[in-house]
Amino acid sequence: MTSADTSSFDIAIVGGGPVGLALACMLIKRGVAADRIALIDGKTTATTSQDPRSVALSWGSRELLKQIHAWSVNATAITQIHVTRRSRFGRTLIDCNEHQLPALGYVCRYGDLVRALSAELGATGVIQYRPRLVTHAAQNDTHVNVTLSDHQHISASLVVQAEGGVFGTQTSKDIHRDYLQTAIVANVSSASVVPGRAFERFTEEGPLALLPDGDHYSLVWCVRPKHGEALLAMSDTDFLRALQHAFGNRVGTFTQISQRHSYPLGLNAHQTNSQRMVAIGNAAQTLHPVAGQGLNLGLRDAAVLADVLAQSPTPEGIHQFIQKRRGDRGLTVRLTDLMARIFASGEDHSLPQSLLGLSLGMIDLLPPARRALSEQMMFGWRS
């Protein structure tokens, strides 16, 4: 939907994924007029809603989505997270009962989440420019002039970059990668599904995660690039055999695998905020998928930014947001990056990996430490 009459806004959001859509809904929930918000995305809602990828949402993210009436997705509850090291000492089990919650988090389809958020936003009257890309943005003392790919021009007092890159143009060259890893993602079936239990298994190359997703699992397997190429080239039978060897038999025999995809991994936490432009979500920090924190961190960004801009839609508001998010962002980035570096650079018997195994054992033995770790994953750092 576009409007020929309205080209000036208080807030322009670039990116129509879950974080950008959630921010728009949160702003309206906090009293910002819908006709003062513009949302720009390179894809139609129908296209994005067909995205079959699985995403992990923490309990805290579920609560944020409920507040904007967007928790209407078909999701599988995660009630336990079993963390282990392959063939080595170190394990812990995080259980939702320790927190008096019905679930630690949920697994749902990316497209289903977008569909629920889009339905909520569509009823508000927010102006949406789809499918359009931002080709240029220039700020001055009072506003930002934005040029779209169809040569249309709009202006906004503030621009929020919520696309998974620099206005949707991020490439692997933009990602800071001191460690080299590839993520293999797919859906996998097994002979025995443990209801509600997610698995995070640390191998000598990186984490291997199985997330309960209906009657099967969503797989995220982080390996070194050459190994990733070999895994993609394998037949389904050979791939399942390799997965069985890496993961073990905790869910029985792996029986079926969907089409496999791969993604380069790295850290991009070099934020490009300015006086009237601010980045949130993957546009601000692209994280390693260990512990599944990327989308959850982005939704926490959106919630805090909505709180601030509803009160102060000004450059001062952007400054307040950056200060408020420093602790949670910094801790989450450091935790995920540290784990990724240990497993991407250390050999299986190296001191860092041995210390991590000891740490997992200590976490399992010390309930307060286990609780602190799980609460960080569910809610983020709270001052």
C-alpha positions as CSV (number, residue, x, y, z in Angstrom):
1,M,0.0,0.0,0.0
2,T,1.2,3.5,-0.8
3,S,-0.1,7.0,-0.4
4,A,0.3,9.6,-3.0
5,D,-0.7,12.3,-0.6
6,T,1.7,11.6,2.3
7,S,5.4,11.8,1.8
8,S,6.5,13.3,5.2
9,F,6.7,11.1,8.3
10,D,7.9,11.3,11.9
11,I,9.5,7.8,11.7
12,A,10.4,5.7,8.6
13,I,11.2,2.0,9.3
14,V,13.4,0.3,6.7
15,G,12.8,-3.4,6.8
16,G,9.6,-5.4,6.9
17,G,10.8,-8.5,8.7
18,P,9.7,-9.4,12.3
19,V,11.8,-6.7,14.0
20,G,10.6,-3.9,11.7
21,L,7.0,-5.0,11.8
22,A,7.1,-5.4,15.6
23,L,8.6,-1.9,16.0
24,A,5.8,-0.4,14.0
25,C,3.1,-2.2,16.0
26,M,4.8,-1.2,19.3
27,L,5.0,2.4,18.3
28,I,1.2,2.5,17.6
29,K,0.5,0.6,20.8
30,R,2.4,3.4,22.6
31,G,0.4,6.1,21.0
32,V,2.2,7.2,17.9
33,A,-0.2,8.0,15.1
34,A,-0.2,5.4,12.3
35,D,-0.1,8.0,9.5
36,R,3.1,9.3,10.9
37,I,4.9,6.0,10.4
38,A,6.2,4.6,7.1
39,L,7.5,1.1,6.5
40,I,9.7,0.3,3.6
41,D,10.6,-3.2,2.4
42,G,12.1,-4.8,-0.8
43,K,9.6,-7.7,-0.8
44,T,5.8,-8.0,-0.7
45,T,4.1,-9.2,2.4
46,A,2.9,-12.3,0.5
47,T,6.5,-13.2,-0.5
48,T,7.9,-12.8,3.0
49,S,5.0,-14.7,4.6
50,Q,6.1,-17.8,2.5
51,D,9.5,-18.0,4.1
52,P,9.8,-21.5,5.5
53,R,12.7,-21.0,7.9
54,S,12.4,-21.9,11.5
55,V,13.1,-19.3,14.2
56,A,13.5,-19.7,18.0
57,L,11.7,-17.2,20.1
58,S,12.4,-16.8,23.8
59,W,9.7,-16.6,26.5
60,G,10.5,-12.8,26.7
61,S,9.9,-12.4,23.0
62,R,6.6,-14.2,23.2
63,E,5.5,-11.8,25.9
64,L,6.5,-8.8,23.7
65,L,4.5,-10.2,20.8
66,K,1.5,-10.8,23.0
67,Q,1.5,-7.2,24.1
68,I,0.9,-6.1,20.4
69,H,-1.6,-9.0,19.8
70,A,0.8,-10.7,17.4
71,W,1.2,-14.0,19.2
72,S,-1.1,-16.0,16.9
73,V,1.4,-18.3,15.4
74,N,1.6,-22.1,15.2
75,A,4.6,-22.7,17.5
76,T,6.2,-25.6,19.3
77,A,7.1,-25.0,23.0
78,I,10.6,-25.6,24.2
79,T,10.4,-26.8,27.8
80,Q,13.9,-28.0,28.2
81,I,17.3,-27.2,26.7
82,H,19.9,-30.0,26.9
83,V,23.5,-28.7,26.5
84,T,26.3,-31.1,26.0
85,R,29.8,-31.6,24.5
86,R,30.3,-34.4,22.0
87,S,32.1,-37.3,23.7
88,R,33.5,-35.1,26.4
89,F,32.8,-34.0,29.9
90,G,30.3,-31.1,30.4
91,R,26.6,-30.9,30.2
92,T,23.6,-29.0,31.7
93,L,19.9,-29.2,31.5
94,I,17.8,-26.1,31.6
95,D,14.1,-26.7,32.5
96,C,11.2,-24.3,32.4
97,N,10.0,-25.6,35.8
98,E,13.0,-23.9,37.4
99,H,11.5,-20.6,36.4
100,Q,7.8,-21.4,37.0
101,L,7.1,-20.9,33.3
102,P,5.2,-23.1,30.9
103,A,8.1,-22.8,28.3
104,L,11.6,-21.4,27.9
105,G,10.7,-20.4,24.3
106,Y,9.1,-21.5,21.1
107,V,10.0,-22.6,17.6
108,C,7.9,-21.3,14.7
109,R,8.1,-20.5,11.0
110,Y,9.6,-17.1,10.0
111,G,6.8,-16.7,7.5
112,D,4.1,-17.4,10.1
113,L,5.5,-14.8,12.4
114,V,5.6,-12.2,9.6
115,R,2.0,-13.1,8.7
116,A,0.8,-12.5,12.2
117,L,2.6,-9.2,12.6
118,S,1.5,-8.1,9.1
119,A,-2.1,-8.8,9.9
120,E,-1.9,-6.7,13.1
121,L,-0.1,-3.9,11.3
122,G,-2.4,-4.0,8.3
123,A,-5.3,-2.9,10.4
124,T,-3.6,0.2,11.7
125,G,-3.2,2.3,8.6
126,V,0.6,2.5,8.6
127,I,1.8,3.6,5.2
128,Q,3.8,0.7,3.6
129,Y,6.1,1.0,0.6
130,R,6.4,-2.5,-0.9
131,P,8.2,-3.8,-2.8
132,R,10.6,-0.9,-2.7
133,L,14.3,-0.6,-1.8
134,V,16.0,2.5,-0.3
135,T,18.6,3.6,-2.8
136,H,19.8,6.7,-1.0
137,A,19.4,8.4,2.3
138,A,20.7,11.9,3.2
139,Q,20.2,13.6,6.5
140,N,20.3,17.2,7.5
141,D,19.6,19.2,10.7
142,T,15.8,18.6,10.6
143,H,15.0,15.3,8.7
144,V,16.3,12.5,6.4
145,N,15.5,12.5,2.7
146,V,15.0,9.0,1.5
147,T,15.0,7.9,-2.2
148,L,13.2,4.7,-3.1
149,S,14.0,2.3,-6.0
150,D,11.0,3.6,-8.0
151,H,12.5,7.2,-7.7
152,Q,9.8,8.2,-5.2
153,H,11.1,10.5,-2.4
154,I,9.9,10.6,1.2
155,S,11.2,12.5,4.2
156,A,11.2,11.5,7.9
157,S,12.4,13.1,11.1
158,L,14.0,9.8,12.0
159,V,14.9,6.6,10.1
160,V,15.2,3.2,11.7
161,Q,17.3,0.7,9.9
162,A,15.7,-2.7,10.7
163,E,16.7,-4.6,7.6
164,G,19.2,-7.4,7.9
165,G,22.0,-5.3,6.5
166,V,22.8,-1.8,5.4
167,F,19.4,-0.9,4.0
168,G,19.1,-4.5,2.7
169,T,22.4,-4.5,0.9
170,Q,24.7,-6.2,3.4
171,T,27.0,-8.8,1.9
172,S,29.4,-11.3,3.5
173,K,32.1,-8.6,3.0
174,D,30.3,-6.4,5.6
175,I,30.5,-9.2,8.3
176,H,33.4,-9.1,10.6
177,R,34.7,-12.7,10.6
178,D,37.7,-13.4,12.8
179,Y,36.5,-17.0,12.9
180,L,35.2,-18.9,9.8
181,Q,32.1,-21.0,10.1
182,T,29.2,-22.1,8.0
183,A,25.7,-23.0,9.2
184,I,23.9,-25.9,7.6
185,V,20.2,-25.6,8.2
186,A,17.4,-28.1,7.4
187,N,14.5,-30.0,8.9
188,V,15.3,-33.5,10.1
189,S,13.1,-36.4,11.3
190,S,14.2,-39.0,13.8
191,A,12.9,-42.2,15.2
192,S,12.3,-40.6,18.6
193,V,11.3,-37.0,19.3
194,V,11.7,-35.9,22.9
195,P,8.7,-33.6,23.4
196,G,9.6,-30.0,24.2
197,R,13.4,-30.7,24.5
198,A,15.9,-28.7,22.4
199,F,19.5,-29.9,22.1
200,E,22.6,-27.8,21.9
201,R,25.6,-30.1,21.3
202,F,29.1,-28.6,21.1
203,T,31.4,-30.4,18.6
204,E,35.0,-29.6,17.9
205,E,33.8,-27.4,15.0
206,G,30.9,-25.5,16.6
207,P,27.4,-26.0,18.0
208,L,24.9,-28.4,16.6
209,A,21.4,-27.5,17.6
210,L,18.2,-29.5,17.2
211,L,15.0,-27.5,17.9
212,P,11.7,-29.3,18.4
213,D,9.4,-28.3,15.5
214,G,6.1,-30.3,15.5
215,D,6.9,-33.9,14.8
216,H,10.5,-33.2,13.7
217,Y,13.5,-31.0,14.5
218,S,14.9,-27.9,13.0
219,L,18.7,-28.4,12.5
220,V,21.4,-25.7,12.7
221,W,24.8,-27.3,12.4
222,C,27.8,-25.0,12.5
223,V,31.0,-26.3,10.9
224,R,34.1,-25.1,9.2
225,P,33.6,-24.0,5.6
226,K,35.3,-26.9,3.9
227,H,33.3,-29.4,6.0
228,G,30.2,-27.5,5.1
229,E,30.8,-27.8,1.4
230,A,31.3,-31.6,1.9
231,L,28.1,-31.9,3.9
232,L,26.1,-30.1,1.2
233,A,27.5,-32.3,-1.5
234,M,26.6,-35.6,0.3
235,S,23.6,-37.7,-0.5
236,D,20.8,-37.6,2.1
237,T,21.9,-41.0,3.3
238,D,25.5,-40.0,3.8
239,F,24.5,-36.7,5.4
240,L,22.2,-38.4,7.9
241,R,25.0,-40.8,8.8
242,A,27.4,-37.9,9.4
243,L,24.8,-36.1,11.5
244,Q,24.3,-39.3,13.5
245,H,28.0,-39.5,14.2
246,A,28.2,-35.9,15.3
247,F,25.1,-35.8,17.4
248,G,24.7,-39.3,18.8
249,N,21.6,-41.4,19.6
250,R,19.7,-39.2,22.1
251,V,16.8,-38.9,19.6
252,G,17.2,-42.3,18.0
253,T,18.1,-42.8,14.4
254,F,17.8,-39.9,12.0
255,T,15.5,-41.0,9.2
256,Q,14.8,-38.1,6.8
257,I,16.3,-34.7,5.9
258,S,14.8,-31.8,4.0
259,Q,16.6,-29.7,1.4
260,R,19.8,-28.3,3.0
261,H,20.9,-24.7,2.9
262,S,24.1,-23.0,4.1
263,Y,25.0,-19.5,5.4
264,P,28.3,-17.9,6.3
265,L,28.6,-17.0,9.9
266,G,30.4,-14.1,11.6
267,L,29.9,-11.1,13.8
268,N,28.7,-7.7,12.7
269,A,28.4,-5.4,15.7
270,H,29.7,-2.2,14.3
271,Q,26.6,0.0,14.5
272,T,26.2,2.9,12.1
273,N,24.0,5.2,14.1
274,S,23.9,8.9,13.4
275,Q,21.9,11.9,14.6
276,R,18.7,10.9,12.8
277,M,19.3,7.3,11.8
278,V,19.5,4.3,14.1
279,A,20.0,0.6,13.5
280,I,18.2,-2.3,15.4
281,G,18.1,-6.0,15.1
282,N,20.4,-7.7,12.5
283,A,21.1,-4.3,11.0
284,A,22.8,-3.4,14.3
285,Q,24.3,-6.7,15.2
286,T,24.5,-9.9,13.2
287,L,25.2,-12.7,15.7
288,H,26.4,-16.3,15.5
289,P,23.4,-18.5,15.9
290,V,24.7,-20.2,19.1
291,A,21.9,-19.9,21.7
292,G,19.6,-18.5,19.1
293,Q,19.7,-14.9,20.3
294,G,19.6,-12.8,17.1
295,L,15.9,-12.3,16.6
296,N,15.3,-12.1,20.4
297,L,17.9,-9.4,20.8
298,G,16.3,-7.5,17.9
299,L,12.8,-7.7,19.4
300,R,14.2,-6.3,22.7
301,D,15.8,-3.5,20.6
302,A,12.4,-2.7,19.1
303,A,10.6,-2.6,22.5
304,V,13.1,-0.2,24.0
305,L,13.2,2.0,20.9
306,A,9.4,2.2,20.8
307,D,9.3,3.2,24.5
308,V,11.8,6.0,23.8
309,L,10.5,7.4,20.5
310,A,6.9,7.4,21.8
311,Q,8.1,10.0,24.3
312,S,10.9,11.7,22.4
313,P,10.9,11.2,18.6
314,T,14.1,13.2,18.3
315,P,17.9,12.7,18.0
316,E,17.9,12.9,21.8
317,G,15.6,9.9,21.8
318,I,18.1,8.0,19.6
319,H,20.8,8.8,22.1
320,Q,18.7,7.6,25.0
321,F,18.0,4.3,23.2
322,I,21.7,3.6,22.5
323,Q,22.5,4.2,26.2
324,K,19.6,2.0,27.4
325,R,20.6,-0.9,25.1
326,R,24.3,-0.9,25.7
327,G,24.3,-3.4,28.6
328,D,22.0,-6.1,27.0
329,R,23.5,-5.8,23.5
330,G,27.1,-5.9,24.8
331,L,26.6,-8.9,27.1
332,T,24.7,-10.9,24.4
333,V,27.3,-10.1,21.7
334,R,30.2,-11.1,24.0
335,L,28.6,-14.3,25.1
336,T,27.7,-15.6,21.6
337,D,31.0,-14.4,20.1
338,L,33.1,-16.0,22.8
339,M,31.4,-19.4,22.3
340,A,31.8,-19.2,18.6
341,R,35.5,-18.3,18.8
342,I,36.3,-21.2,21.1
343,F,34.8,-23.8,18.8
344,A,35.9,-22.2,15.5
345,S,39.6,-21.8,16.5
346,G,40.3,-24.5,19.2
347,E,41.1,-28.1,18.6
348,D,38.9,-30.7,20.3
349,H,41.4,-31.2,23.2
350,S,42.4,-27.6,23.5
351,L,42.5,-25.7,26.9
352,P,39.6,-23.3,25.9
353,Q,37.3,-26.2,25.0
354,S,38.2,-28.1,28.1
355,L,37.5,-25.0,30.2
356,L,34.1,-24.7,28.5
357,G,33.4,-28.3,29.4
358,L,34.2,-27.6,33.0
359,S,32.0,-24.5,32.9
360,L,29.0,-26.5,31.6
361,G,29.6,-29.0,34.5
362,M,29.7,-26.1,37.0
363,I,26.6,-24.6,35.6
364,D,24.7,-27.8,36.0
365,L,25.9,-28.1,39.6
366,L,25.1,-24.5,40.6
367,P,21.4,-23.6,40.1
368,P,22.0,-19.9,40.5
369,A,24.5,-19.9,37.6
370,R,22.1,-22.0,35.5
371,R,19.3,-19.6,36.3
372,A,21.4,-16.5,35.4
373,L,22.3,-18.0,32.0
374,S,18.8,-19.1,31.1
375,E,17.3,-15.7,32.2
376,Q,19.8,-13.9,30.0
377,M,18.7,-16.0,27.1
378,M,15.0,-15.5,27.9
379,F,14.9,-11.9,28.8
380,G,18.2,-10.3,28.2
381,W,20.3,-8.2,30.5
382,R,18.2,-6.0,32.8
383,S,19.6,-3.2,34.9
